[in-house]
Amino acid sequence: MNVPSRVSLNAKDLQLQEVSVTRKMSASLPKLRAAAEANGLPIHHLGAGYPHPEVTDPRGFIAHQNAYFEHLAAAEGNNDPAALPEFLREAYAYTDTLGPRQTREVFADVYGSDWQVTIDPDRLIPTVGATGGISLVCALFERPGVPLAYITDAPTYAGFLVRSVLTQSSQIFSVDMDSEGPIPEQFRAQILAARAAGFFVPFYYTVPDGHNPAGISFSTQRRLDILAIARELGVLILEDAPYIYIDYNDERPKPFLALDPMQTVHLFTGSKIGLPGPRIGFIYSDALLEIADQQQVPIADLLLTESSSDILFQNPAALRGFEGLLHKQDDAGVFQQRESLWEVAAKKLVVYRENRELLLDGLQEGLGDWPDEFHWTVPEAGFFSVFTFLRPDITTDDAFIEKLVAQYGVVVIPMYGFYPEDAKDRDPRAGMNQLRISFCFTESAGAARREDMRTAVAAFCDAIRSITGKQAKR
Ligand SMILES: Cc1ncc(COP(=O)(O)O)c(C=O)c1O
């Protein structure tokens, strides 16, 4: 008898996708790097969106966490030094889907005070980073099996692009952006078009502060205009806020969460303010949803049910470690709750602010003489600037990216992959004249970091001048 060595399932009708666009892009990099190195070129990192190693050294975080854990043990007041502290037992045991209550209480307090919004710790659901939050909300709305239309920006975050259309009955209706955010009339039109085509429209996903990849923050007026339409048409705003503390302004626009917590589902992540590895995140909303029998229920209750059927158990030790970050030690070594997460952000902002300035100054110096040919966004928050070729004969396709790496050692990300399909239908050249430049990552620290950043920007400008046939004027 012929026994197959593996089970073979005929799944062609499922239209399963093999690899995501983003993974494909990162998979091709090592080969390109090797080509650059073979040409004797150093690699200039202007592509990766990772937090900088200089501000994510885990050793300081671990030392602080250990001290905080000792503080928690001491606070239990057990006189027997050999006894297992209760918090520690719980930190490594199965826990509730909501995770430790104290972590949520402290976070609700600190974050609520930073953004002037009242956060109910009972509605604060831990997620596996913002990625887990995106997945949780999508899963909630996918459950009934009706065709869904997600409204999002063109361009939009690659992680959302990939997750949102995981279910083949879901589709993206995208909204083009200008320098202030999504265009309100098109936002309205896309919601109405999706409904007219028979879709249920649960939410609009966006990144209003330090948009990844668009390299802008939305103006306050634009937030208000979008919010007014979302309210009028009954669409939630899914606000992804990884860069809310990586902000270079003194005056910051309010997040949608603060403008209207009943219209917003907010995603917090610990990845940029802390470390990405522990996968800390929270989802929060005061929104009510009308479900069967015209019942109104908090979306938080539905999300919690969804979460308990998905990950079920949180990682309590990681959440307690994050709770440590929400505390500081005074000069006498006594722990107290922080007044603000801006205290933590301040140290990171030193590095990102410097890198951002080096990028903007370098671009101005290297390419600023041709304002009719090159444009770049001035990011008010986040890690990215979008560079646009204003002349029509440059196409930033894969071949262009490969040339930048192999001939100049410069790694940047092409923008076309961040545009949803419908945006490409509207404009087949969407993103085909744009690059995403990131200024968050180098392999070095301190003065060497600054030098690496400066050199990388200069190499980028040299490459662009050379490709477009320009002579440096100074
Ligand atoms: C807009 C956006 N959302 C989500 C994420 C992923 O965040 P997390 O590590 O919290 O899953 C990123 C990371 O770069 C991001 O830029």
The ligand as a Tripos MOL2 file, in Angstrom:
@<TRIPOS>MOLECULE
LIG
   16    16     1     0     0
SMALL
NO_CHARGES

@<TRIPOS>ATOM
      1 C1          1.8910   52.0260   13.4200 C.3       1 LIG1
      2 C2          2.4440   50.8530   14.1290 C.ar      1 LIG1
      3 N1          1.6100   49.9870   14.7360 N.ar      1 LIG1
      4 C3          2.0590   48.9140   15.3930 C.ar      1 LIG1
      5 C4          3.4110   48.6360   15.4690 C.ar      1 LIG1
      6 C5          3.8670   47.3910   16.1660 C.3       1 LIG1
      7 O1          3.8350   47.6260   17.5150 O.3       1 LIG1
      8 P1          3.9440   46.4830   18.6160 P.3       1 LIG1
      9 O2          5.3850   46.1960   18.8300 O.co2     1 LIG1
     10 O3          3.3280   47.1180   19.7990 O.co2     1 LIG1
     11 O4          3.1790   45.3010   18.1600 O.co2     1 LIG1
     12 C6          4.3250   49.5030   14.8650 C.ar      1 LIG1
     13 C7          5.7670   49.2050   14.9270 C.2       1 LIG1
     14 O5          6.5770   49.6920   14.2240 O.2       1 LIG1
     15 C8          3.8270   50.6320   14.1880 C.ar      1 LIG1
     16 O6          4.6490   51.5000   13.5740 O.3       1 LIG1
@<TRIPOS>BOND
     1     1     2 1
     2     2     3 ar
     3     2    15 ar
     4     3     4 ar
     5     4     5 ar
     6     5     6 1
     7     5    12 ar
     8     6     7 1
     9     7     8 1
    10     8     9 2
    11     8    10 1
    12     8    11 1
    13    12    13 1
    14    12    15 ar
    15    13    14 2
    16    15    16 1
@<TRIPOS>SUBSTRUCTURE
     1 LIG1         1 GROUP 0 **** ****
